[in-house]
Amino acid sequence: TEVAEAWLERVKLDGRVTAATLSTYRKEVTLYVTPKIGALRMWEVSTGRIQEVVDEYAATSARKARVFKSLTAQVCKFACAKSALEHLPTAAVSLPGRTVKTASLKDIQALRAAALNDLDSGRSGPKSCNTLLAIDLLIGTGGRIGEVAALKVGDFSPEAHTLRIHGHVTRVGNREEYVDGRKAGVVDQVVYLPDSLTASLLEATARRDP
């Protein structure tokens, strides 16, 4: 519990998440983490114990299992940085019944074709040129949807063929809010772009579409 509180205080001082996000972290630590492992000493927070709790939560709620694992991982990373743990016990913990489907080349081609079709048809709604570019950015950078949505013109360096990923868009109530910083405290990333994506970004920034 003390380590979790210290982690929350560190997150607050870092200032990389909104007050609403910090409040959500605090509430979810109280609801899901503290009741299960709050009384344990750090050396007792083992991979097996965390897996037991994940499995217990997963039996009734996949979301609770994901939240518990994510928050516990962040607290444990903080503990490792402070030498309170020698290794990260959450690294080998799995989320039962969660299947991740990787998009095939055929899937990607179909997605791009649909965006191109919208662009050619002049259909009303979100700008299809932005949709197509967003698809290419997701594929070309490996960024999360919220990270791609947060990109700004100044993040793009055409001379170096690079793109800096350093923020994300998150939903707060019924609105979306930009946060300077990546999720879970992940460090900023500079991605080297293929020539085709650089050309698309040059065209888009000339139109000021992003």
C-alpha positions in Angstrom: 0.0 0.0 0.0 2.8 2.4 0.9 4.6 1.7 -2.4 1.4 2.2 -4.4 0.8 5.6 -2.6 4.4 6.6 -3.4 3.9 5.7 -7.0 0.7 7.7 -7.2 2.5 10.7 -5.7 5.3 10.3 -8.2 2.7 10.2 -11.1 1.2 13.4 -9.6 4.6 15.2 -9.4 5.6 14.1 -12.9 2.5 16.0 -14.2 2.3 13.8 -17.3 -1.3 12.7 -16.7 -4.5 14.8 -16.2 -6.1 15.2 -12.8 -9.0 13.1 -14.0 -6.6 10.2 -15.0 -4.8 10.4 -11.6 -8.1 10.3 -9.8 -9.0 7.2 -11.8 -5.7 5.5 -11.0 -6.2 6.3 -7.3 -9.8 4.9 -7.3 -8.8 1.7 -9.2 -5.8 1.1 -6.9 -8.2 1.3 -3.9 -10.8 -0.9 -5.5 -8.7 -3.6 -7.3 -5.1 -3.6 -6.1 -5.1 -2.8 -2.4 -7.8 -5.4 -1.3 -5.8 -8.2 -3.0 -2.1 -7.5 -2.4 -2.1 -4.3 -0.3 -1.1 -6.2 2.9 1.8 -8.0 1.2 5.4 -7.0 1.5 7.1 -6.2 -1.8 9.1 -9.5 -1.8 5.8 -11.4 -1.4 4.3 -9.9 -4.6 5.3 -12.8 -6.8 4.4 -13.7 -10.3 2.3 -16.6 -9.0 0.3 -14.4 -6.6 -0.4 -11.8 -9.2 -1.5 -14.5 -11.7 -3.9 -15.9 -9.1 -5.5 -12.5 -8.7 -5.7 -11.9 -12.4 -7.4 -15.3 -12.9 -9.8 -14.5 -10.1 -10.8 -11.2 -11.6 -10.9 -12.6 -15.1 -13.5 -15.2 -14.1 -16.1 -12.4 -13.7 -14.6 -9.3 -15.4 -12.0 -9.1 -18.1 -11.7 -5.4 -17.5 -10.9 -5.8 -13.8 -8.2 -8.3 -14.7 -6.6 -5.9 -17.2 -6.8 -2.9 -14.8 -5.3 -4.9 -11.9 -2.4 -6.2 -14.0 -1.7 -2.8 -15.6 -1.7 -0.9 -12.3 0.3 -3.6 -10.5 2.9 -3.6 -13.3 3.3 0.2 -12.9 3.7 0.0 -9.2 6.2 -2.8 -9.5 8.2 -0.9 -12.1 8.4 2.0 -9.7 9.5 -0.4 -6.9 12.2 -1.8 -9.2 13.5 1.7 -9.9 13.7 2.3 -6.2 15.5 -1.1 -5.6 12.5 -2.4 -3.6 12.2 -5.3 -6.1 15.0 -7.1 -8.0 12.8 -8.1 -11.0 9.4 -7.3 -12.5 6.9 -10.0 -11.3 4.2 -9.0 -13.8 6.3 -9.7 -16.9 5.2 -13.4 -17.1 1.6 -12.8 -16.0 -0.9 -13.5 -18.7 -4.5 -12.4 -19.2 -6.7 -15.5 -19.7 -8.9 -15.8 -22.7 -7.6 -12.7 -24.4 -6.8 -13.4 -28.1 -5.0 -10.7 -30.1 -5.6 -10.9 -33.8 -2.9 -9.5 -36.0 -4.0 -7.7 -39.1 -3.0 -9.5 -42.3 -1.7 -7.7 -45.4 -5.1 -8.4 -47.0 -6.9 -6.8 -44.0 -4.7 -3.7 -44.3 -5.2 -3.4 -48.0 -9.0 -3.7 -47.5 -8.9 -0.9 -44.9 -6.9 1.4 -47.1 -9.1 0.7 -50.0 -12.2 1.6 -48.0 -10.6 4.9 -46.9 -9.7 5.7 -50.6 -13.2 4.8 -51.7 -14.6 7.4 -49.2 -12.1 9.9 -50.4 -13.1 9.4 -54.1 -16.8 9.4 -53.3 -16.7 12.8 -51.6 -18.8 11.3 -48.8 -19.6 13.6 -45.9 -18.1 12.9 -42.4 -14.6 12.7 -41.1 -12.0 13.8 -43.7 -11.1 10.6 -45.6 -7.6 12.0 -46.4 -7.0 12.1 -42.6 -8.5 8.6 -42.2 -6.1 7.2 -44.8 -3.1 9.0 -43.3 -4.1 7.8 -39.8 -4.1 4.2 -41.0 -0.7 4.6 -42.6 0.7 6.3 -39.4 -0.6 3.5 -37.2 1.0 0.9 -39.5 4.2 2.9 -40.1 4.9 4.0 -36.5 3.4 1.3 -34.4 1.8 4.0 -32.2 -1.4 3.7 -30.3 -4.6 5.2 -31.7 -4.5 7.9 -29.0 -0.8 8.7 -29.8 -1.4 9.0 -33.5 -4.5 11.3 -32.8 -2.2 13.5 -30.7 0.4 14.1 -33.3 1.1 17.7 -34.3 2.8 19.3 -37.3 5.8 20.2 -35.2 6.4 16.5 -34.3 7.3 15.8 -37.9 10.9 16.4 -39.2 10.9 16.0 -43.0 14.6 16.5 -43.3 15.4 13.7 -40.9 12.4 11.5 -42.0 11.4 11.2 -38.4 8.3 11.6 -36.2 8.3 12.3 -32.5 5.6 10.5 -30.5 5.3 12.1 -27.1 1.6 12.7 -26.3 -1.7 11.0 -26.4 -5.4 11.8 -26.5 -7.6 10.4 -23.7 -11.3 10.6 -23.1 -12.5 12.5 -20.0 -16.2 12.1 -19.6 -17.8 13.1 -22.9 -14.8 15.0 -24.2 -11.3 14.2 -25.5 -8.3 15.7 -23.9 -4.7 16.0 -25.1 -2.0 14.8 -22.6 1.7 15.6 -23.1 3.3 12.3 -22.3 2.7 8.7 -23.4 0.5 6.2 -21.5 1.9 4.5 -18.4 4.9 6.8 -18.4 6.5 5.3 -21.5 9.4 7.4 -22.7 9.1 9.6 -25.8 9.9 7.9 -29.1 11.4 9.1 -32.3 10.3 6.9 -35.3 12.1 6.8 -38.6 9.7 6.9 -41.5 9.7 5.2 -44.9 9.9 7.5 -47.9 6.2 6.9 -48.8 5.0 8.0 -45.4 7.3 11.0 -45.3 5.8 12.1 -48.7 2.2 11.7 -47.4 3.0 13.8 -44.3 4.6 16.5 -46.4 1.5 16.7 -48.5 -0.8 16.7 -45.5 1.2 19.3 -43.6 1.1 21.5 -46.7 -2.7 21.3 -46.5 -2.6 21.6 -42.7 -4.8 18.5 -42.4 -3.4 16.8 -39.3 
